[in-house]
Amino acid sequence: MNRLIYPILFILLFTSIANAQKSKAYNLQTLLKNGGIITAKPQSISALNDGDKTGVACKSGVYWLKDVNFTSGTIDVDIKGRNVLQQSFVGIAFHGVDSINTDIVYLRPFNFRSTDTLRKQHAVQYVSQPDYTWEKLREEHPLMYEQPVATNLEPNGWVHVHIVVKGDAITVYLNNSPKQALKVKKLGSRADGMLGLWCFGSEEADFANLVVKKN
């Protein structure tokens, strides 16, 4: 009997270790301190401590993780924007070549609970820059690459974002809901590239608890 049990236990242990190695949690404050975050605007990112959240606060820009290449898998992160109209766009950039050539999944917190019916539809967005900007996608494929979010999401609060990149599909879940907030077909030809924190507008964006699992 033991001759059967030991090989099975070894296989299970090896599989568990292999899966754990694919998943990596990033301490954003440690990365910032040790030069592990690349940006053209180092003065625009700082350490953040907000209750149980330990991370970084950023101003408009892209903040790439040094030596991190992402192809497919999942990206988990806690994000907090601001409820300021047209001034708080916060998300994750991936498959990046540079700040111009990259895919982005991002939130517009100021639209979460908008009383304007149309604006409310524009809360979570996917783009693939520079060829597929939000303007182009909204004009040619209205309400396909952007969607509303659950009404219980707080515009000024932390939102847990879970992004799944698998094949030509990108799926987004918010605050651990089993219901997808957005599912779209990936655009463009980039299959891998840099991974980073992304924000745009005059308002500060906060990031914490980044975990990346590569397939």
Secondary structure, 3 states (H helix, E strand, C coil): CHHHHHHHHHHHHHHHHHHHHHEEEECHHHHHHCCCEECCCHHHEEEEEECCEEEEEECCEEEEEEEEEECCEEEEEEEECCCCCCCCEEEEEEEECCCCCEEEEEECHHHCCCCCHHHHCCCEEEEEECCECHHHHHHHCCCCCEECCCCCCCCCCEEEEEEEEECCEEEEEECCCCCCCEEEECCCCCCCEEEEEEEECCCCEEEEEEEEEEC
